[in-house]
Amino acid sequence: MYNLINQYSLIFATAFVLIVFSLIGLRFFSAKYVLVFVLASLIVLILFQSIQKNSNEDMSTVQSFENIHFSGSPYLLYMYSDY
């Protein structure tokens, strides 16, 4: 559970801030403006999360790593973890 929270902490923190701002915004603005603000913020958050996410599909399986390893050409092994 901790890894899930750590990986998506940006989403959890932003969702909390959006909830607080939308509750405060409902007191001062109409629901239509608050809904537009929340939807725009969610779209920006999803785009930012997808840009920041590391996705390298070159070596996603053991077989693809072995193909690169036994190809005879030099390679650089770079270990990365999202957690």
N, C-alpha and C positions, 0 to 999 in steps of 0.2 A: 504494500500500500504506500510505503514511503517513496518508492521509486516513481510511482504514478503521480504523487503530489509534487515531487521534485521536477519531473519532466514537464508537467503542465502548470507550474506555479505561476507563470505569466498569465495564463488564461484564468486561473482561479482568482488572482489578485485583481485583474481587470474586470472580471465579472462582479466581484464585490464592489469595486468602485463604481461601476455602471449602475448597480442596484441602488447604492446610496445616492448617487447623483440623480437618478431618475425619480426616486422618492422625494428628494428635495425639489427637483424641477417641477414635479406635479403640483406643488404648492404655489408656484409662481407663474407657470406657463400652462397652456392647454395640453391635454394629453396627446394631441396630434403632433406638436413640436417635440415633445419628449420622446415619442415613438420614433420619429425621424432621427433624432439624435442617437437613440439606442441602436437602431438598425445601422446607421452609418458607422457608429463606433464598433459594432460587431463585425462589419465587413472589413474595416481597417485592421481589427485584431486578427481575423482569420488570415488576411493577406500577410500580415507581419509574421504570424506563426508559421505559415507555409514557406516564407522566404528564409526564416531563421532555421528551419528544420534541416538536418543533415540527411541527405538521401543519396548514397552512392550505390548504384546497382551493378557496378563492374564486378565485384566479388561478393555476391549475395549468397552463394552456395559454396560448399567444399569443392565441388567439381570445378567450378570456375577458378578457384584459387589454385587448384592442382594444375589446371591448364596453363595458367600464367607461370607457375613455379617451374614446370618442366618444359617450358618453351625454349629455354636456352638463352633468352635475352635477360639483361639485368632488370631488376624491379625493386621498388621501394615499398616496404611494408609499413604502413602507418596505422596505428591502432587508435580508434576514436570511440568514445561512448557518450551517449546522450545523458547518461545518468550521473 
